[in-house]
Amino acid sequence: MEKWSGKTAIVTGASAGIGDAIVRDFVKHGINVVAMARRMDRLESLRDQLKDEAGKVIPIKCDVADKASIDAAFEKIEKEVGTIQILVNNAGICLMADIFGEDDDKTDEIFTSTININFLGLVRVARKSFKLIKKSEDYGIIINIGSVFGHISSSDYALNVYPGTKHAVRAVTESMRQELNKLKNSKIRVCELCPGAVITEIGRDSFNTPEMKALIESGTIPILKSCHISQTVMFILITPYEVNITEMIVKPVGEKY
Ligand SMILES: NC(=O)c1ccc[n+]([C@@H]2O[C@H](COP(=O)([O-])OP(=O)(O)OC[C@H]3O[C@@H](n4cnc5c(N)ncnc54)[C@H](OP(=O)(O)O)[C@@H]3O)[C@@H](O)[C@H]2O)c1
């Protein structure tokens, strides 16, 4: 990891779960992190907790569902931070609703925000980040966080458009790779990391019931911790610059999906 020490990363969805774990590992390895999310209180608390680490945390508020918010955040990053070398495109939501369920505003809002955050937001953040990586003239990497649901769509839960957005993340990651290939002397890699089940706040509808908690605690339902996904990010980063892990799936042993 020494080669990344002193470099700068953007991590979206840094206020919880997998994003929070990645920020913690990055700063331990001397990487400065622009930590992005909507909940600034959480980002500021993370910065304060990690103030003695080798890298520093720079909290920046950003709603990735809102183009104007992304534009404003990147204007700030360019002015206050300059260039970057790493993007972890991690922000995401997964809310329960049946596709053929209630035809109401709440359900429609779930579909719209899932697409806007998980897919459109990810693409917009990648486009903005690419410019800052390119400007650095250094080696760079974009890691898009997909899901096992980018490979399958079946589930016991009403995941509605969530698997669709993750299939789209998988497709657009390959489109990004193809485009980067066409650039002359591109030093930027792109990778999709697809976690299986991880115990975070995203599963509050499905994992956080007393029955599910008991099944997880007894080991009946296997589940990863956020630090396992963060360790996989570190593994991707330690590969030599000429090696592109284009896609990686990480499941707990015994996962159903
Ligand atoms: N946990 C799993 O089982 C699992 C499995 C496969 C893939 N994943 C993927 O892993 C990624 C991280 O999920 P997680 O499990 O760590 O979930 P989490 O604990 O709920 O964290 C989600 C993060 O995304 C941020 N976020 C949500 N909406 C946002 C918005 N509009 N703008 C900016 N940030 C937003 C949240 O921050 P704010 O609310 O503060 O904005 C939070 O920091 C997601 O892409 C998810 O699809 C998770």
The ligand as an ORCA input file, in Angstrom:
! r2SCAN-3c Opt
* xyz 0 1
  N     -24.627     -4.271      2.718
  C     -24.781     -5.164      1.749
  O     -25.244     -6.306      1.979
  C     -24.374     -4.822      0.344
  C     -24.281     -5.867     -0.593
  C     -23.924     -5.567     -1.888
  C     -23.656     -4.268     -2.244
  N     -23.748     -3.265     -1.322
  C     -23.476     -1.908     -1.780
  O     -22.505     -1.301     -0.950
  C     -22.673      0.105     -0.985
  C     -22.625      0.656      0.436
  O     -23.739      0.149      1.151
  P     -23.730     -0.168      2.715
  O     -24.144     -1.582      2.844
  O     -22.476      0.289      3.355
  O     -24.987      0.727      3.162
  P     -25.217      1.809      4.322
  O     -24.604      1.379      5.591
  O     -26.679      2.088      4.315
  O     -24.433      3.076      3.758
  C     -24.873      3.718      2.595
  C     -24.076      4.981      2.376
  O     -24.563      5.590      1.162
  C     -24.825      6.953      1.431
  N     -25.897      7.486      0.614
  C     -27.165      7.012      0.470
  N     -27.870      7.834     -0.305
  C     -27.045      8.848     -0.667
  C     -27.205     10.023     -1.442
  N     -28.375     10.357     -2.020
  N     -26.135     10.838     -1.618
  C     -24.958     10.546     -1.021
  N     -24.743      9.462     -0.266
  C     -25.789      8.634     -0.082
  C     -25.205      7.021      2.921
  O     -24.900      8.320      3.419
  P     -25.966      9.452      3.815
  O     -27.237      8.761      4.168
  O     -25.312     10.158      4.958
  O     -26.056     10.310      2.602
  C     -24.246      5.991      3.504
  O     -23.016      6.583      3.787
  C     -23.986      0.363     -1.736
  O     -23.719      0.744     -3.051
  C     -24.670     -0.985     -1.698
  O     -25.561     -1.173     -2.772
  C     -24.096     -3.517     -0.039
*
